[in-house]
Amino acid sequence: MQRDRVALPSDDKRWRIVQGTMRRHGYEPDALIETLHTVQEAFGYLDEVALRYVAASLQIPLSRVFGVATFYNYFMLKPQGEHSCVVCLGTACYIKGAAGVLEALEGATGIKAGQTTPDKKVSLLSARCLGACGLAPAAIFDGEVAGMLSPEAAVRRVSEWIDDER
């Protein structure tokens, strides 16, 4: 099936990288997740402009694109901080004290889960499950999984990221 070309949202060269991913997959709807990964790698997050562009280019409903973007924990809909901490709140982690870990991190950073510090240094997130149940409670610090965390150990991990001027 011939697909009409959708105009790039801007002259930003990163859109050509996104377009290349879709082209490699023949602009098929099955390219959705990989395309969203490419957008996030290029821009750092998925905004409404990106979601609309991907939906139009792959000829799939915006609701489906938004549904995928919000279902998977990897995708971010807002700009993130320089550093990120994702606390697992799955059953095993929760039972072993993840709520206390998250509470300590919120106190140390001055933000709630899902927020980024005003200086854009730290984003604090929570996840339904990281798939590291044997390490409960677990969190991901800048892409590195850490397990069997105490609230104090988690705060130590992010303390170097926190601006001393707070």
N, C-alpha and C positions, 0 to 999 in steps of 0.2 A: 504494500500500500504506500502510495506517495504521500509524504507529510509536508505540509506547508512550513516554511521557515518562519520562526518567530523572531522578531527583532530583539537584539540584545538589550537588556535594561539600561545599559550605559556603555560608555567607551572604555570602561575599566577592562584591562587585558585579562583579568582573572576570569571573566565570563567566557573567554575563548577556551580556557581549560575545561570549564563546565560543559561547554558546547562539544568539545572533543570527546568527553566521556559519553555523552548522549549519542554522538555520531558513531563511536565504536560499537555501540549497542543497537545501532539502527533506529534510534529514537523510539524504541519499543517500551511499553509501560513497565516491562520487567527490569528496566534500567533505573527505576525510581530510587531504590536504596543506595545504589552506587553513585548515582547523580547527587543525591543529598549529601553523601559523604564528601564528594568532590567540592560541593558548594561550601560545606562547613570547613574543610581543609583550606580552601582558598580565602574565605572571608571570616572564619572564626565562629560563625553562627549562621542560623537560617532566619532571615527576616521575611516580611510579607512579600516584598518584591521578588525575592528568590523563589519562594514557594509558588507564586503566581507564574513566574517564568518557567519553572520546571513543569508545572501542571500544563501550561499551554504548549510547551515544546513536546512533551510526551503524550499530549492529547488525553489526559486523564483528569477527572474532576479534582478541583482544588481541595474538596473535602477529603479525598483519599490521600493526597499529598500531606495535608495538615494532620490527618489521622496517623500516618506513618511517622511523621516528624515528632508528634507528641507521644506516641506509643513507646518508641525506643529511647532509653535513657541517654544514649550517646549524643543525640541531637539537642542542640541548644537554640532557643528562640530569641535569646537576648545576648548582647556582647558579654563575654566572660572576662574575669580578671586575669592578671598575669599568672597567678597560681590558682589551682583548684583543688578542693577537697570534697570528695564524694563519700558520704557516710551511708553504709548499708543499713536499711531498716527492715530487712527481711526477717522472717520468723526466728531463725536461729540467732541472728545478730541481736535482734530485739530482746530475746529472752536472756542473752548473755550481757546485756547492758548498753546496747547501742544508743538508746535514748539518752543515757547519761553522757556518753561520748559527744553526741550532737549538742546537748545542752552546754557542755563545757566549751565546745568550739564556738557556739553562738556567743557565749559570754566573753571569750577571749578575743573574738573578731568584732564584736558589736553589731553583728548582722544575724539575720535568720536564714534558715535553709532556703535556697532559691534566690538569694541576694548576693550582690557583689559590694565590697567595701567602696565607699565614696572615692577613695584614691585609686580604684581599679586594680588593687594589688591582689585581692583574694576573693574568689567565688566559693561559696559554701553551698553544697548541694546534697540532696539525699536521693537514695535509689531504693526501689522495691527489693532488689536482690542483685548482688554482684556475682553470685555463683561461687562464692568462696566460703560456704557454710562451715567447713571444717576449721576455718580461721576466725570464727565469730568471737567477738564483734570485729568487723573489718571495715576498712575505708581505703580509698584510693587518693594518694597525695601526688599531684602532678603526674598521673599515669602509673604510679608505682603502688601496688597493693600492699597494705600493711594489715596484719591480723593480730588477734588476741590483744586488742588495744584497751588500755585503761583511759579514762578521761584525761589524766595527767600526761600520758604518753602522746595522745593526740594533740593536746595543746602545745607540747614541746615541738612537735613536728611543724606546726604552723607558726610558732612564735617568731621564727626567723623571717617570715613573710610579712608580719604585722609591722606597720609603720610605728616607730617609737613615739611619734608626735601625737598619738591619740590621747 
